[in-house]
Amino acid sequence: MVTKYPDGVFDYKVLVTGGYHFVDKTMMIKDVCDSYGKVILYTRPRRFGKSINLSMLDYFFNIRYRGAPDLFGE
């Protein structure tokens, strides 16, 4: 079996359904829901998954993806 790493993949759905290896950061959704500020700032160096995390939040909260395959199941 060939190990696939998500080099250049910035879409959470492609990452999950494409069989890529990645660090699961879905618990970040709870941190976002529990925060009380108007603005949340996540600063990370290059290549630390900022775009993937934003894509994950988009798929979780956006009504446009209602009825789409569940990307957050077990």
HELIX and SHEET records of a PDB file:
HELIX    1   1 TYR A   12  THR A   17  1                                   6    
HELIX    2   2 MET A   28  ASP A   34  1                                   7    
HELIX    3   3 LYS A   50  PHE A   61  1                                  12    
HELIX    4   4 ILE A   63  TYR A   65  5                                   3    
END                                                                             
